[in-house]
Amino acid sequence: MGINPSSLETLQQCMSERTPVTFASENVDIVFQTYILEVTNDHVSLQNRVPPEYIGKTTESKNFSLQANMLRFSSSKIESDGENILFPFGELSEIEETRQTERFPFTMDEHVICEIKNPYDQETILSKHVLDMSSSGLSIRSPKPSKLFLAGTKFDKIKVLIDGELYSQTPATVVYSRKLLDLSGKVRVQVGLKFEI
């Protein structure tokens, strides 16, 4: 239980740089994108971006998670200061992160796009905004669930473009697909892709 100094530093960096983090609870099938407001000696405070219709199920949960950059934390308990969500460090445990490389988040303004050729018709090109990327993979945002993004789906080649210029192209496999309530309050689907290098 508790938090180590390097993890504390990551949380503080996310707070100072206004890097979006995600909050989830076991009873709700949506992950909530939010910001860290405060990191103290005994807790981390998140902006409460859980809509009223999900608050009941969220508070009834027995397991909660917080993802900040490469780190994932789990807690059996959250608290509130009347407005924001508090993760007490005494209840927080770090889940070993499987990613070996640092992930970099992108905003819509940064124009980082992933182009994917539909493997079923080998013709349609889908263009998706990249949420974050590392040397081992990336995650993209899609407006709704699709059979195309089921875990295990393989793509012969995905292209990453930054400001319209080709940055990389490589085969990739879908590793997860989940509902995400983004910072604008819209429910999207976040799809994780692992590069097959």
Protein Blocks (a to p, Z undefined) as FASTA:
>chain_A
ZZdfklmmmmmmmmmnopacddddfkbccdcddddfbdcfkbccdddfbdfklmmmmmmp
cbdcddehjbccddfbdcdehjaccddfklpccdddfbfbdcddddfklopacddddfkl
omaccddddfbdcfkbccdddfbdcfklgghiacfbdcddeehiafbdcddddfbdcddd
dfkopacddddddddZZ
